């Protein structure tokens, strides 16, 4: 087990959080969101996605948003890119860190990217070649690691296989995503343990959705296994446009409250983050999904 007391939070609200919200936010609001998050002490904020506006209208303003956010020294602002074209668009606005994405289930991969897992991997090769030449960091996402909306249970061996391929291709970090939030602590622990036998734990992150209220428990189980990078979204925003019924990401406020209560460090100002989450909920015209915010508001 990793004995480090520090957990690195990857804030995915501006990208994975907003991409499935029905309320379309203007670029100015997204820019303010990222600037607010930058002031909380977060060190990695996934800013946007350079995918086709046809598929994700919410993020059609990716170049405008990324160009206008205030880049704080010491904070990374990765963006999602689906292929070489997306990478080149991102580089036009001087993106320094990108993320690529695939799945552990074939059906989900085809629904999400219109490509098989192997075809997705082939698309990544030129992206990673460009990134290595440009000194750009690459992160890899794997969806459906604990269950698929089309296939049901996903064999752990498939998760391991995909993770190893991404690592061998050159991904610095690989995020293991429970896209539909069906995982439980025992399954999450077993999956992470299996992957960590082939990919170094320090290169792994976990990404849980909270469909069945299991996200915090799953994170705790993975922390006990030694993972020290956790993805979360401010105010619990998000879901997945290709996973019917999936609820939002685990709320960053709730994750950090739990971690600080365990005596672990994140470097994040929880009060500032709670205020940002409440502000974002207002912009989206919804009640915050953060349990911490609701509890503090009620008191």
N, C-alpha and C positions, 0 to 999 in steps of 0.2 A: 504493500500500500504506500502511496505517496504521502509522506508525512508533512509536506508543506502546508502552512496555515493559510496561504493566499489562494483565492479563487478568481480567475480571470473571467469577467462577464463579457460576452459578446452580445451587444444590444442590437436586435434585429427588427425592432419596431418600425423604423422608417421604410424598410423593404418588405420583409416577410410579414410584418404586422399589417401594413397598409394595403398590401396587394390584394387582399380579399375583403377589404372593408367596402361596403356599398356606397358610402358617402365619398364622393370625389373631392379631394382637397386641392385647393390652388397651390401652386408652387411656393408662394410666399409662406403658407402655413407649414409646408414640409421643411422649408429652410429654417423657419423659426424653431420647429421641433428639434431638428438636428443641432442647432445652436444651443438650445436649452439643454439637450442631453450632453453636449460637449462641456457644459459648465458643471455637471454633476460629479465629475471625476472618472466617468467611464473612459476606458482606453481604446475600445473598439466599438465603432458604431457603423453598422451596415447601412449605407446611405440610400441606395436605390438599386435599380436593375435595368440593364441595357438589353432588355428583351423587346420583342416586337410590340408596339402599342396596341396592335390588333388583339393580342392575347392578354395583355395586362394594361388596360387603359389608365389605371390609377398612376402608373409610373411612366407615362408617355413623355413626361417632362424631365427625364433623367439627367440629360446634359445640362439643362438650365439649373436644376437643383444642385447638382454636384459643383457646378462652377461658382454658385453664389454662397454656399455655406462657408462659415468661418472655420478655417482649418487651424485647429489648436495644436501647438507643438506637443508631440508625444501621444497624440490620438490618431488612430488609424481609421480610415473611412473606406472600407472595402465595398465593392459593388458586385452584383451578380451579372455574369455574362453567359449566354447559352451556347455560343459558338465563336468562331473567328471573327465574324462580322460584328458581333456584340463587343468583342474585345477591342477591335479597332476603333469603334465608336467611343468606347470608354477612354482609350488612350488619347483621343483627340482633346479631352478635357483634363488630361494629365492624371488619370487614376493611377495609383501606385500599388493597389492590392485588389485582386479579383477573386471571385468564387465561381466554381463550376458545379453542376448538379446532375445527379443521376439517381437511380433507385435500386433497391434490392429485389424488386419484383418486376418481371417483364411487362405485365399488363399496365402497371402504373407508369412505367417508363414510356410506353407507347402513347398512353393517354396524356401524359404530362409534357413530353418532348417530341412526340410523333416519331420516335426512334426506339429501337431496341437498346438494351444495355450496351451490347457490343458496338452498335452504331454510335451511341453517345460517346463511348470511349474514343472512337475514331475521330469524332468531332473535337475532342479535347486536345489531341496531339498538336495541331498547329497553334492552338491557344497557349499551351504550355511552352512550346518552342518560342513563340513570340515573347512570352512573359520572361523566360529565362534570358533571352537576348536583351530585354528591356530592364532587367533587374526588378521585375514586378512579382510580388508574392502571390501564390495561388493557394486557395483553400478549396476543399472538396466537400460537397454535401451528398449524403446518401439518404434518400427518403425511404419510408416504409420498412424500417429495420425491425419493427416489432409487430407488423401487421399491415395488410394491404386491403383497401376497400373493395377490390375486385377478386383477389385470390385468397383472402383470409390470412391464415398464418404464413409467415415467411421463414423458410429454413435459415437457421443461424449460419449455416455453411455458405449460403448465398451472400449474406451480409459480409462475412469474412472475405469471400472471393472478391467482391466489389471494392472493399476497403483496401485490400492488398494491391489491386490494380491501380487505384487512385494514388496510393502511396508510391508505387513504383514509377508511375508516370511523372511524379514530381510535386504532388500536393504537400505543402508544408504541414497542413492540419486537415483533419477529416472529421466532419461533424456528423454524428449518427442520429438520424431524425425519426422519432415516432410520430409520423405525419398525421395519423388519425387518433392518436392518444389512447390506444388500447392496451399499452404496456402496463405491467405491474412490476413491483420492485424485484421479485425473484427473476422474472424474465429479462428485465433490464440488466440486472447484475450478470446473469449468465451470458447474455449477448455481448456485453462489454468485455467480460473476461475472455470470451472466445476470440474477439477481435484483437484484444491486447496481447494475445499469444503470438500474433503475426505482425502487428503494427505497434510501435512503441506507444505506451500510454501517454507520454508527453505530446504525442502528435494527434491525440484524440480529444474530441469535444462531444457533449451530449446536447440534444435538442428535443425537448418534450412539449407536446400539446396536452391540454388539460381536459380532454373530453369527458373522462370519467373521474376527474379529481385526483388523479394519481401522479401528476407531474412532480410535485415536491417530494413525494415518497420515492419516486424513481430517481430523482436527482440525488437524494441522500444515499440511496443504495449504491449509486455510481461513485459518489464521493468516497464512500467506504472502500471501494475497489481501487481508488487512487486517481480518478479523473480530476482535473483541476481547471477545466474550461467548460463553461456552461452558457448556452444560448438562451436568451429570454427576450421578451418584448414588453416595453413599457405599457402599462395599463392592460396587459393581456390581449393586445390587439391580434387580429389575424385569423388564420385558418388555412385552408388550401382550396383553390378554385377547382382542383381535380380530385378532391376527396370529400364527397358529399357527407355532411353531418359532422365533419371535424370542427371542433371549436378552436378558439384562439390559442396562441402560444402561452406558456406559463408566464405570468406577470413578473417583470423584473423586480418590482417592489417587493413581491412576496418572496422571491428567491433570496434577495439581499437581506430582507428581514430575518429569514431563517438562518442564513449564513452568519450574520452578525450575532444572532442569538446563540450560535454554536461556538462563538469565540473566533470565527474565521474572519479574514480581512478581504475586502474587495476594492478599497480605495474610493468607494462611491458614497456620496452624501445622500443618505436615504431620504431625508426631509426634502431636499431639492428634487429628487427623483419622484417622490410622491406628488409634489406640486406640479411637476411636468406631466405626470400621468393624468392628474385631475384636469389639467388644462387641455390635454389632447382629447380626453373623453368629451369635454365640452365642445370641441371643434367637430367631433364626429357625431354629436347629438345623441350620446348614449351614456349610460351609467358605466363607471369604471369597472373593469373586471378584476381589479386588484383587491384582494381581501384586506390587505393592510390599509389601503385608502378608505375602504368602506368602514372599517372598524374605527379608524381615527376620526372620520367624519361623524360617525354616530356618537362618539364620546365627546 
